[in-house]
Amino acid sequence: MPVKKKIPMPKSAEKHNVEPVSAAQDGKNGQPGRAAGSVLPPDGGSRQMESFEEGMRLFHARQYRPAKEAFADAMRGPDRAVAHRAGLHARVCEQRLDSAGPVLNTPEEHYNYAIALMNSRDLASARKHLQTALEADPGADHVLYALAACQSLGGDLASAYENLKSAIDLQPRNRLAARQDPDFAALADHPAFNRLLFPDRK
C-alpha cells in the first residue's frame, strides 16, 4: 500500500475552521491565561498588603517602631494607594517615637538619661528618672547623690540634704565630692549641710 503524504496545514486556520486560542486561555491545560496587552501585578502585591495590615496591627498596639518598619516595607509595593497610606502612617509613627523619648529599661539607663537632663536643666524630668532608678535600686549611692544635686538645683534643700546624707552614709567618698560640687552651692550656707560635709569643724 502506498504511503500517504502528510498534507501541510494551510497558514490560514480560518479556511479549515480551526478556532484560534484566545489570549485569555493561553495557559496550560486550558486554564485561563493572561489577556493580551495586560501586565500581571508583581509578586510583591500580596506582600505589600500583608505588610500594611501588620503595620496597622502594630500601630493600634502602640508598637510604633516595628509598625514603622512594616509601613516602610508596604511603601515599596506596587499599589500606589496602599503605598501612600503606608507613608502617612510611617510619618505618624516617627512623630510618636520622637515624642515618646528614649526607651529606658535599667536603673543605670534612667540614671544616665537623668544626668543629661540635669545638664540641660530639665530638672523636673531628671528628678523623675532618678526616682525611677532609685526605686529599682534603693542602695545606689550615686543615684542618691545625683538626686540630691538635682533637688539642690531645684531649690528643694530639705530633700537634697536627706538624700545627700544617705549617699554619704552608703559611700563616704561622696562627702568629698559634694564639697567640690557646684550643684550644691545653694546649700553652702545651710548649717546642717556644713555639718554634714565638714563634721570635724567646730
C-alpha positions as CSV (number, residue, x, y, z in Angstrom):
1,M,0.0,0.0,0.0
2,P,1.5,3.4,-1.0
3,V,2.4,5.7,1.9
4,K,0.2,8.7,2.1
5,K,2.0,12.0,2.2
6,K,1.1,14.4,5.1
7,I,-0.6,17.4,3.7
8,P,0.7,20.6,5.4
9,M,-1.7,22.8,7.3
10,P,-2.6,26.0,5.4
11,K,-1.4,29.2,7.0
12,S,-4.9,30.4,7.4
13,A,-6.6,28.5,10.1
14,E,-9.9,30.1,9.2
15,K,-10.1,28.1,6.0
16,H,-10.2,24.9,7.9
17,N,-12.5,26.1,10.6
18,V,-9.7,25.9,13.2
19,E,-10.7,28.0,16.1
20,P,-7.8,30.1,17.3
21,V,-6.8,30.0,21.0
22,S,-7.9,33.2,22.8
23,A,-5.4,35.3,24.7
24,A,-7.4,34.8,27.8
25,Q,-7.0,31.0,27.6
26,D,-3.4,30.6,26.6
27,G,-2.4,28.9,29.9
28,K,-1.6,25.2,30.2
29,N,-4.3,22.6,30.1
30,G,-6.9,25.1,29.0
31,Q,-6.5,27.2,32.2
32,P,-7.2,30.9,31.9
33,G,-4.1,32.8,30.9
34,R,-3.0,36.5,30.6
35,A,-5.1,38.8,28.5
36,A,-3.3,40.3,25.5
37,G,-1.6,43.5,26.4
38,S,-2.2,43.2,30.2
39,V,0.5,43.2,32.8
40,L,0.4,40.8,35.8
41,P,0.8,42.5,39.2
42,P,4.2,41.9,40.7
43,D,4.6,39.1,43.2
44,G,5.0,41.8,45.9
45,G,1.4,42.9,45.6
46,S,0.1,40.5,48.2
47,R,3.2,41.0,50.4
48,Q,2.5,44.8,50.3
49,M,-0.9,44.4,51.7
50,E,0.3,41.9,54.3
51,S,2.9,44.4,55.4
52,F,0.4,47.2,55.6
53,E,-2.0,45.2,57.7
54,E,0.8,44.1,60.0
55,G,1.8,47.7,60.4
56,M,-1.8,48.7,61.3
57,R,-2.0,45.9,63.9
58,L,1.3,47.1,65.5
59,F,0.2,50.8,65.2
60,H,-3.0,50.1,67.2
61,A,-1.0,48.2,69.7
62,R,1.2,51.3,70.1
63,Q,4.3,49.4,68.9
64,Y,5.4,52.3,66.7
65,R,9.0,51.2,65.9
66,P,8.1,47.8,64.3
67,A,5.0,49.4,62.8
68,K,7.1,52.0,61.1
69,E,9.3,49.2,59.6
70,A,6.2,47.3,58.3
71,F,4.8,50.5,56.7
72,A,8.2,51.2,55.1
73,D,8.0,47.7,53.5
74,A,4.5,48.4,52.3
75,M,5.6,51.7,50.8
76,R,7.8,49.7,48.3
77,G,4.9,47.7,46.9
78,P,3.2,48.2,43.5
79,D,-0.1,49.6,44.7
80,R,0.3,53.3,44.9
81,A,-2.8,53.9,47.1
82,V,-1.5,51.4,49.7
83,A,2.0,52.9,49.5
84,H,0.6,56.4,50.1
85,R,-1.4,55.3,53.1
86,A,1.7,53.4,54.4
87,G,3.8,56.6,54.1
88,L,1.3,58.6,56.1
89,H,1.2,56.1,58.9
90,A,5.0,55.8,58.9
91,R,5.3,59.6,59.5
92,V,2.8,59.3,62.3
93,C,4.9,56.6,63.8
94,E,8.0,58.8,63.6
95,Q,6.1,61.6,65.4
96,R,5.0,59.3,68.2
97,L,8.5,57.9,68.6
98,D,10.0,61.4,68.8
99,S,7.5,62.5,71.5
100,A,7.8,59.2,73.5
101,G,11.5,59.8,74.2
102,P,14.1,57.0,74.6
103,V,13.3,53.5,75.8
104,L,14.9,53.1,79.2
105,N,14.9,49.6,80.8
106,T,17.5,49.6,83.6
107,P,18.2,51.8,86.6
108,E,21.6,52.8,85.0
109,E,19.9,53.9,81.8
110,H,17.5,56.1,83.8
111,Y,20.4,57.5,85.8
112,N,22.5,58.4,82.7
113,Y,19.5,60.0,81.0
114,A,18.7,62.0,84.1
115,I,22.3,63.3,84.2
116,A,21.8,64.5,80.6
117,L,18.6,66.2,81.6
118,M,20.2,67.9,84.5
119,N,22.9,69.3,82.2
120,S,20.2,70.8,80.1
121,R,18.4,72.0,83.3
122,D,15.3,69.9,82.7
123,L,15.2,69.3,86.5
124,A,11.7,68.0,86.8
125,S,12.2,65.3,84.2
126,A,15.6,64.4,85.6
127,R,14.2,64.0,89.1
128,K,11.5,61.6,87.8
129,H,14.1,59.4,86.1
130,L,16.4,59.4,89.2
131,Q,13.4,58.4,91.4
132,T,12.6,55.6,89.0
133,A,16.2,54.4,89.1
134,L,16.2,54.6,92.9
135,E,13.0,52.6,93.2
136,A,14.7,49.8,91.3
137,D,18.0,50.0,93.2
138,P,17.5,51.7,96.6
139,G,21.1,51.1,97.6
140,A,22.6,53.0,94.6
141,D,24.6,55.8,96.3
142,H,25.5,57.5,93.0
143,V,21.8,57.8,92.2
144,L,21.0,59.3,95.7
145,Y,23.9,61.7,95.2
146,A,22.6,62.8,91.8
147,L,19.0,63.1,93.1
148,A,20.3,65.3,96.0
149,A,22.2,67.5,93.4
150,C,19.0,67.8,91.3
151,Q,17.0,68.8,94.3
152,S,19.6,71.3,95.3
153,L,19.5,72.9,91.9
154,G,15.7,73.0,92.1
155,G,15.6,74.6,95.5
156,D,14.3,71.7,97.5
157,L,17.0,72.0,100.1
158,A,15.5,69.7,102.8
159,S,15.2,66.8,100.4
160,A,18.6,67.5,98.9
161,Y,20.1,67.3,102.4
162,E,18.4,64.0,103.3
163,N,19.4,62.3,100.0
164,L,23.0,63.5,100.2
165,K,23.2,62.3,103.8
166,S,22.0,58.9,102.6
167,A,24.5,58.9,99.8
168,I,27.4,59.7,102.2
169,D,26.3,57.0,104.7
170,L,26.4,54.4,101.9
171,Q,29.6,55.7,100.4
172,P,31.7,58.2,102.5
173,R,33.7,59.4,99.5
174,N,30.5,61.3,98.3
175,R,31.3,63.8,101.1
176,L,34.5,64.9,99.4
177,A,32.7,65.0,96.0
178,A,29.9,67.2,97.4
179,R,32.4,69.7,98.9
180,Q,33.7,70.4,95.3
181,D,30.4,70.1,93.5
182,P,28.9,73.5,92.4
183,D,25.4,71.8,92.2
184,F,25.3,72.1,96.0
185,A,26.2,75.8,96.1
186,A,22.7,76.6,97.3
187,L,23.4,74.6,100.4
188,A,26.7,76.3,101.2
189,D,25.2,78.5,104.0
190,H,22.9,75.8,105.3
191,P,24.2,74.9,108.9
192,A,23.1,71.2,108.6
193,F,24.8,70.9,105.2
194,N,28.0,72.3,106.6
195,R,27.9,69.9,109.5
196,L,27.3,67.0,107.0
197,L,30.2,67.9,104.8
198,F,32.7,69.1,107.5
199,P,31.9,67.0,110.5
200,D,35.3,67.8,112.1
201,R,34.7,71.6,112.2
202,K,33.7,73.2,115.4
